[in-house]
Amino acid sequence: MPTLQIRNVPKALHEKLLKKAKEERRSLSQQALYLLEKILEQEDINKAKRKLIITQLRDRRPIDLALSDSTKLIRTDRGR
């Protein structure tokens, strides 16, 4: 299994990670791996959500701006 070594970790970050590891009853390495996996999974989820939103926005029909009467706009919107 590959290894990862991180150098020059700021003291405050190291202490925070160590504290969290103790709270979760994990070693420092286990906690670091857990957090990395969690962050990368969330990043993938966020990316998928962004793609879905972009697709949904592209699929929307354009609004006819030539309609000046708000009643027509409401009727058009209700007709969708």
Phi and psi in degrees as GROMACS dihedral restraints (atoms count N, CA, C in turn):
[ dihedral_restraints ]
;  ai    aj    ak    al  type     phi  dphi    fc
    3     4     5     6     1   -64.1    20    10
    4     5     6     7     1   155.7    20    10
    6     7     8     9     1  -117.4    20    10
    7     8     9    10     1   158.9    20    10
    9    10    11    12     1  -133.1    20    10
   10    11    12    13     1   129.0    20    10
   12    13    14    15     1  -120.9    20    10
   13    14    15    16     1   129.4    20    10
   15    16    17    18     1  -114.5    20    10
   16    17    18    19     1   125.1    20    10
   18    19    20    21     1  -106.8    20    10
   19    20    21    22     1   160.6    20    10
   21    22    23    24     1    57.5    20    10
   22    23    24    25     1    42.3    20    10
   24    25    26    27     1   -73.2    20    10
   25    26    27    28     1   128.1    20    10
   27    28    29    30     1   -57.9    20    10
   28    29    30    31     1   141.6    20    10
   30    31    32    33     1   -57.0    20    10
   31    32    33    34     1   -43.2    20    10
   33    34    35    36     1   -62.9    20    10
   34    35    36    37     1   -40.2    20    10
   36    37    38    39     1   -67.2    20    10
   37    38    39    40     1   -42.0    20    10
   39    40    41    42     1   -60.8    20    10
   40    41    42    43     1   -45.0    20    10
   42    43    44    45     1   -64.5    20    10
   43    44    45    46     1   -40.4    20    10
   45    46    47    48     1   -65.0    20    10
   46    47    48    49     1   -43.1    20    10
   48    49    50    51     1   -65.1    20    10
   49    50    51    52     1   -42.3    20    10
   51    52    53    54     1   -63.4    20    10
   52    53    54    55     1   -42.6    20    10
   54    55    56    57     1   -62.1    20    10
   55    56    57    58     1   -44.7    20    10
   57    58    59    60     1   -64.5    20    10
   58    59    60    61     1   -39.3    20    10
   60    61    62    63     1   -61.9    20    10
   61    62    63    64     1   -43.1    20    10
   63    64    65    66     1   -64.2    20    10
   64    65    66    67     1   -42.4    20    10
   66    67    68    69     1   -61.0    20    10
   67    68    69    70     1   -37.4    20    10
   69    70    71    72     1   -90.9    20    10
   70    71    72    73     1     1.8    20    10
   72    73    74    75     1    56.2    20    10
   73    74    75    76     1    48.1    20    10
   75    76    77    78     1  -124.9    20    10
   76    77    78    79     1   160.1    20    10
   78    79    80    81     1   -74.7    20    10
   79    80    81    82     1   167.4    20    10
   81    82    83    84     1   -60.3    20    10
   82    83    84    85     1   -43.0    20    10
   84    85    86    87     1   -65.0    20    10
   85    86    87    88     1   -43.4    20    10
   87    88    89    90     1   -61.7    20    10
   88    89    90    91     1   -42.1    20    10
   90    91    92    93     1   -65.8    20    10
   91    92    93    94     1   -41.7    20    10
   93    94    95    96     1   -62.6    20    10
   94    95    96    97     1   -44.6    20    10
   96    97    98    99     1   -63.4    20    10
   97    98    99   100     1   -42.8    20    10
   99   100   101   102     1   -59.0    20    10
  100   101   102   103     1   -47.3    20    10
  102   103   104   105     1   -67.3    20    10
  103   104   105   106     1   -39.2    20    10
  105   106   107   108     1   -61.6    20    10
  106   107   108   109     1   -46.1    20    10
  108   109   110   111     1   -60.8    20    10
  109   110   111   112     1   -44.6    20    10
  111   112   113   114     1   -61.6    20    10
  112   113   114   115     1   -44.2    20    10
  114   115   116   117     1   -65.3    20    10
  115   116   117   118     1   -43.9    20    10
  117   118   119   120     1   -67.5    20    10
  118   119   120   121     1   -37.8    20    10
  120   121   122   123     1   -63.3    20    10
  121   122   123   124     1   -44.6    20    10
  123   124   125   126     1   -63.8    20    10
  124   125   126   127     1   -36.9    20    10
  126   127   128   129     1   -62.3    20    10
  127   128   129   130     1   -42.0    20    10
  129   130   131   132     1   -64.2    20    10
  130   131   132   133     1   -41.2    20    10
  132   133   134   135     1   -63.4    20    10
  133   134   135   136     1   -45.8    20    10
  135   136   137   138     1   -62.1    20    10
  136   137   138   139     1   -39.1    20    10
  138   139   140   141     1   -64.3    20    10
  139   140   141   142     1   -42.5    20    10
  141   142   143   144     1   -64.8    20    10
  142   143   144   145     1   -39.8    20    10
  144   145   146   147     1   -63.7    20    10
  145   146   147   148     1   -42.6    20    10
  147   148   149   150     1   -62.1    20    10
  148   149   150   151     1   -42.5    20    10
  150   151   152   153     1   -61.9    20    10
  151   152   153   154     1   -42.3    20    10
  153   154   155   156     1   -62.4    20    10
  154   155   156   157     1   -45.3    20    10
  156   157   158   159     1   -62.8    20    10
  157   158   159   160     1   -43.3    20    10
  159   160   161   162     1   -62.8    20    10
  160   161   162   163     1   -42.8    20    10
  162   163   164   165     1   -61.9    20    10
  163   164   165   166     1   -44.3    20    10
  165   166   167   168     1   -62.7    20    10
  166   167   168   169     1   -40.4    20    10
  168   169   170   171     1   -66.8    20    10
  169   170   171   172     1   -37.9    20    10
  171   172   173   174     1   -68.2    20    10
  172   173   174   175     1   -30.7    20    10
  174   175   176   177     1   -79.0    20    10
  175   176   177   178     1   -12.8    20    10
  177   178   179   180     1   -66.8    20    10
  178   179   180   181     1   143.9    20    10
  180   181   182   183     1   -76.4    20    10
  181   182   183   184     1   143.4    20    10
  183   184   185   186     1   -67.8    20    10
  184   185   186   187     1   147.9    20    10
  186   187   188   189     1   -83.8    20    10
  187   188   189   190     1   135.7    20    10
  189   190   191   192     1   -80.4    20    10
  190   191   192   193     1   103.4    20    10
  192   193   194   195     1   -76.4    20    10
  193   194   195   196     1    -6.3    20    10
  195   196   197   198     1   -72.7    20    10
  196   197   198   199     1   -17.8    20    10
  198   199   200   201     1   -74.5    20    10
  199   200   201   202     1   119.5    20    10
  201   202   203   204     1  -101.1    20    10
  202   203   204   205     1   -24.4    20    10
  204   205   206   207     1   -83.4    20    10
  205   206   207   208     1   128.4    20    10
  207   208   209   210     1   -63.2    20    10
  208   209   210   211     1   -29.4    20    10
  210   211   212   213     1   -62.4    20    10
  211   212   213   214     1   -42.6    20    10
  213   214   215   216     1   -64.5    20    10
  214   215   216   217     1   -39.5    20    10
  216   217   218   219     1   -62.5    20    10
  217   218   219   220     1   -42.9    20    10
  219   220   221   222     1   -64.7    20    10
  220   221   222   223     1   -44.0    20    10
  222   223   224   225     1   -62.6    20    10
  223   224   225   226     1   -41.2    20    10
  225   226   227   228     1   -62.4    20    10
  226   227   228   229     1   -43.1    20    10
  228   229   230   231     1   -65.5    20    10
  229   230   231   232     1   -41.5    20    10
  231   232   233   234     1   -67.4    20    10
  232   233   234   235     1   -26.2    20    10
  234   235   236   237     1   -76.0    20    10
  235   236   237   238     1    -9.2    20    10
